[in-house]
Amino acid sequence: MIDRKKLNDKAKDILLKAHPILATSNNLPEESEFWELYKQFLKETNFKWKEEGLNAFKVACLAERRAKLAETPHRPRELKRGW
């Protein structure tokens, strides 16, 4: 498993860029931009997690997205008045 705490900001940005492609693609093997981001991630991390493989990268994309959402302050929804 890829430890996101050990990643630099650029590697985390790559994960965030890859997440929407991963989440919306019906045919990931044909998504050239996703594979390019995967290569960039491996280079950025000096191939440290190459042995972990593609599944670990996918999980890291999701984990980084969740972490980013958790860091973002949420505004409470406005109550509708005057029903």
Residue pairs with C-beta under 8 A, 6 or more apart in sequence:
1 52
1 56
1 59
1 60
2 49
2 52
2 56
2 57
2 59
2 60
2 63
4 12
4 15
4 60
4 63
4 64
4 67
7 15
7 45
8 44
10 44
11 41
11 44
11 45
12 64
14 37
14 40
14 41
14 44
15 41
15 57
15 60
15 61
15 64
15 65
16 61
16 64
16 65
16 68
17 37
18 34
18 37
18 38
18 41
18 57
18 61
19 61
19 62
19 64
19 65
21 28
21 31
21 33
21 34
21 37
22 28
22 34
22 58
22 61
22 62
25 31
25 34
28 34
38 54
38 57
41 57
42 49
42 50
49 56
49 57
49 60
